[in-house]
Amino acid sequence: MRISHLRQRLYDLGAKPCHEDRLLRGWSQVCSYDRKGSPAETFFPLALRNELPGIEAELDGLARLKSEHPDTLTLPLSQGERELNRHSDNEKVARLLIELHDGQMVESVLLPRGGLCVSTQVGCAVGCVFCMSGRDGLLRQLGSAEIVAQVVLARKRRAVSKVVFMGMGEPAHNLDNVLEAIELLGTQGNIGHKNLVLSTVGDLRVFERLMEGLTHKPSPQPSGGTTDHSTRPSENNGQVAGHPACGRGGNRERQSSIAAVKPALALSLHTTDEVLRTRLLPQAPRIPVEELVERAEIYARATGYPVQYQWTLIEGVNDSDAELARIVQLLKGKYAIMNFIPFNEVDGLTYRRPSGERIAAMAYALNGQGIYSRVRDSAGQEIEGACGQLRARAAKTRESASNIRGQILQRA
Ligand code: SF4
């Protein structure tokens, strides 16, 4: 389901933009539709009120929790409990296996300090050799509402204040849906724009759309409303450009533009060596790393958010001193953060993560050269494997169960 289609459906039920926004805000923030002096039961038009239970059931069915690893937060939290849990030190990393309405599965990862990593596709066409998600290629795209539904599901468990689009899938291959989800989360979803992190392996379409968003001039806002690109939108300034506060006018065909929201950018580099990069990321666009860094840098300087470079560290593959020297050449003086992600073991792959000492030494060396570097845990080593592994195991279990059922039926 796409958010634009949902908006159209609400419009067909007599909703004005203010009704759509209040409903989408309530859904994406897991909060009441009521406002002081304006309860939903008198605010929403009658046709929408009548359809609301059905719409809510459909939204709930977009993403359901199949399992959580480790199984620490098994009960949905009340709003009060979520508030108490906000930024608590107890926030542990947990991987969620999520079932979509058609039975397909994706993964989200709850990260410390209110972070959430979401999937944008079922499977992935890039086929990185160290990643389980790309093993079977792309199975299907996620609709923008399915991407936001992962945030909603996570928010029923704990507070979410940052969303990174780095789960299963390459966002560039599903850009309209990803940008639509970003727009909703950055306007109605109460996520600060710099806390929406769009990740890519380096696809020109991403750079082009992001730069378009920077040069796009929003239509005049309704009186009293402004769009602040750097902070969380408030109740009044969460309007999307060209979206009258409460009228049936305006353009129904909202573009999947991010004119109203400027996300931060993450670039999955993994190596500076073109030949090795082709081997590690077989279907990534063939763009020289210097050009990728240059394009990312322009966007970073324009938005004021540093580029987050992602580097999955694999022993003997991309952890050499030569790589370190080339990273320094490439990123020194750039508005950049290097995130080293130690490789997580994947069934059937012989790759290994470097030793803890080597990982620390690499981060230390870059920091010493003025390139801010940190080591990120990809939430895999201690919780049921790397990205895509939970889904792959669940799919395999389901396949074996269905084979056994088939054999039993054949025998009967
Ligand atoms: S690492 Fe990302 S881009 Fe590469 S195959 Fe996995 S999901 Fe796709």
Residues whose N, C-alpha, C, O or C-beta is under 5 A from the ligand:
A	BS01	SF4	C124 V126 G127 C128 C131 S133 G134 G167 M168 G169 E170
